[in-house]
Structure formats: C-alpha cells, structure tokens
C-alpha cells in the first residue's frame, strides 16, 4: 500500500519534547501548536508496567491539543514507526486533519494500536515526565533503540528487500 506524501506529524506525548525527536532523527523540526478534534489522550494502566506513556484514542466528544511537527521525511517516519513499535501493534500511524497556523492541515498521528488500547485509562500530562527521565531516554534508551533499528535495516538490505 502506498503511503500518502505528508511531511507533518501531530504529536501529543513524548515526541512533543524536542530532545526526544532530535535524539531519534538527528534534527529539529519546525513546531506549531495544533488541535486534533475527535481524539483524547490517555495514560496507560500500571498493569502494562510502561511507565509514563501516553496513547491517543478516538473520542467524538473530545479534542486533543498537541504539536504539529513540519518537515518530517520518510526516513524520519521509518525511525519513528520503529520507536512507536507499529509492527508490534503498540501504535498505528494514520493520516488525520489538524487545525494549526489558522488552517486545517493533513498530518500523521500515532494512535493506540491493538496491543495498547485495552490499557488506556486515566490522564497523561507532559509534566509527568521529569527532566531526568527525558535525559535517560535521549542519552541511553534511544541510542540503543537506534542500534537495533540500524541492525534491522542492515539485515533487510542484505536480503535485497526494500528498506522502510
């Protein structure tokens, strides 16, 4: 299936922190405040033992405030898809319409996938993430994740398959 050509991503959780997106992709994105109607951000129940992690789910009575990242490339999306574990069913990426910069625009968004949806409860706020947690994620966990991503890409390329 061909993906639509869209260079914007609506983010509402950990990806709203520039230190995280830069650690993942290696560059900064232009950011704008944005609104996504018909969706609500939840936290995850402690049963999943995932810490302070948000998920977004459809809710016709809600609207979610977030950040619109512009200039997102296909390579960025491949890395972010790996980070969000869309192949494992944790999240799924969909194209939505958001309101930003005084106009409606198309953007990608990561929604709760089938593995996370049953655990969506309560609220999640960016203030729940400490500076120390962000630093650990950016300096320790993300570099390890990027090594795994690179290994996966190398194996895919060595088999002659098209990379993400």
C-alpha positions as CSV (number, residue, x, y, z in Angstrom):
1,X,0.0,0.0,0.0
2,X,1.4,3.4,-1.0
3,X,1.7,6.0,1.8
4,X,0.3,9.5,1.1
5,X,3.1,12.1,0.8
6,X,2.7,14.1,4.0
7,X,5.6,15.8,5.8
8,X,3.7,16.7,9.0
9,X,3.2,14.8,12.2
10,X,0.8,15.6,15.1
11,X,2.4,14.7,18.4
12,X,0.8,14.7,21.9
13,X,3.2,12.9,24.2
14,X,6.9,12.1,24.4
15,X,7.5,13.3,20.8
16,X,6.5,16.8,21.9
17,X,9.9,17.1,23.6
18,X,12.5,18.3,21.0
19,X,15.2,16.5,22.9
20,X,13.4,13.2,22.1
21,X,12.7,13.9,18.4
22,X,16.2,15.1,17.9
23,X,17.7,12.1,19.6
24,X,15.7,9.9,17.3
25,X,16.0,11.7,14.0
26,X,19.1,13.8,14.4
27,X,17.4,17.1,13.6
28,X,15.0,19.7,14.9
29,X,11.5,20.2,13.4
30,X,9.5,23.3,13.0
31,X,6.8,23.2,15.7
32,X,3.4,24.7,15.8
33,X,0.6,24.3,18.4
34,X,-2.2,22.2,16.9
35,X,-5.6,20.8,17.7
36,X,-6.9,17.4,16.7
37,X,-10.7,17.0,17.1
38,X,-12.3,13.7,17.8
39,X,-9.4,12.2,19.8
40,X,-8.4,12.1,23.5
41,X,-5.0,11.4,25.1
42,X,-4.9,8.7,27.9
43,X,-2.2,7.3,30.1
44,X,-1.5,3.6,30.4
45,X,-2.6,1.5,33.3
46,X,0.2,0.2,35.6
47,X,-0.7,-3.3,34.6
48,X,1.4,-2.8,31.4
49,X,4.4,-1.5,33.5
50,X,5.2,1.0,30.8
51,X,5.8,4.0,33.0
52,X,4.6,7.4,31.9
53,X,3.5,6.7,28.4
54,X,0.5,8.4,26.6
55,X,-1.8,6.9,24.0
56,X,-4.3,8.6,21.7
57,X,-7.7,7.1,21.0
58,X,-10.8,8.2,19.1
59,X,-13.4,10.1,21.2
60,X,-16.0,12.1,19.2
61,X,-16.7,14.3,22.2
62,X,-13.0,15.4,22.7
63,X,-10.3,17.4,21.1
64,X,-6.6,17.0,21.8
65,X,-4.1,19.8,22.0
66,X,-0.7,18.9,20.7
67,X,2.2,20.0,18.5
68,X,2.5,19.8,14.7
69,X,6.0,18.9,13.5
70,X,6.8,20.0,10.0
71,X,9.5,18.8,7.6
72,X,9.2,15.1,8.6
73,X,10.8,12.9,6.0
74,X,10.0,9.3,5.0
75,X,13.3,8.3,6.8
76,X,12.1,10.1,10.0
77,X,8.8,8.3,9.8
78,X,10.5,4.9,9.4
79,X,12.6,5.6,12.6
80,X,9.5,7.0,14.5
81,X,7.5,3.9,13.4
82,X,10.2,1.7,14.9
83,X,10.2,3.8,18.1
84,X,6.4,3.6,18.3
85,X,6.5,-0.2,17.6
86,X,3.8,-0.1,14.9
87,X,4.9,-3.5,13.6
88,X,4.3,-5.0,17.1
89,X,0.8,-3.5,17.3
90,X,1.6,-1.0,20.1
91,X,0.7,2.0,17.9
92,X,-0.6,2.6,14.4
93,X,0.0,5.6,12.2
94,X,-2.9,7.3,10.5
95,X,-3.4,10.4,8.4
96,X,-5.7,13.0,10.1
97,X,-6.7,16.6,9.8
98,X,-5.5,19.0,12.4
99,X,-6.0,22.7,13.0
100,X,-2.7,24.6,13.1
101,X,-1.5,28.0,12.0
102,X,-5.1,29.2,11.5
103,X,-5.9,26.5,8.9
104,X,-6.8,22.8,8.5
105,X,-3.9,20.6,7.5
106,X,-3.1,16.9,7.0
107,X,-0.7,15.2,9.4
108,X,0.3,11.8,10.5
109,X,-0.5,10.8,14.1
110,X,0.3,7.7,16.2
111,X,-2.8,6.2,17.7
112,X,-3.1,3.4,20.3
113,X,-2.7,0.1,18.5
114,X,-4.5,-3.2,19.4
115,X,-1.8,-4.1,22.0
116,X,-2.2,-0.8,23.9
117,X,-5.8,0.1,23.5
118,X,-7.1,-2.2,26.4
119,X,-4.7,-0.4,28.8
120,X,-5.7,3.2,28.1
121,X,-7.0,4.7,31.3
122,X,-6.8,8.0,33.1
123,X,-4.9,11.0,32.0
124,X,-1.4,11.7,30.9
125,X,0.3,15.2,31.0
126,X,3.8,16.2,29.8
127,X,4.5,17.4,33.4
128,X,4.6,13.7,34.4
129,X,7.9,13.2,32.6
130,X,10.9,14.5,34.6
131,X,14.0,16.1,33.1
132,X,15.9,13.1,34.4
133,X,13.6,10.7,32.6
134,X,13.9,12.7,29.3
135,X,17.7,12.7,29.7
136,X,17.8,8.9,30.2
137,X,15.6,8.3,27.3
138,X,17.5,10.6,25.0
139,X,21.0,9.5,26.1
140,X,20.6,5.8,26.9
141,X,17.5,4.2,25.6
142,X,17.2,5.9,22.2
143,X,20.8,5.2,21.2
144,X,20.2,1.5,22.0
145,X,17.0,1.6,20.0
146,X,18.7,3.2,17.0
147,X,21.3,0.5,17.1
148,X,18.6,-2.1,16.9
149,X,16.9,-0.1,14.1
150,X,20.2,0.0,12.1
151,X,20.8,-3.7,12.6
152,X,17.3,-4.4,11.3
153,X,17.8,-2.1,8.3
154,X,21.2,-3.8,7.5
155,X,19.6,-7.2,7.6
156,X,16.7,-6.1,5.4
157,X,19.1,-4.5,2.9
158,X,21.4,-7.6,2.9
159,X,18.4,-9.8,1.9
160,X,17.7,-7.4,-1.0
161,X,14.4,-6.2,0.4
162,X,13.3,-2.6,0.1
163,X,14.2,-0.6,3.2
164,X,11.5,1.4,5.1
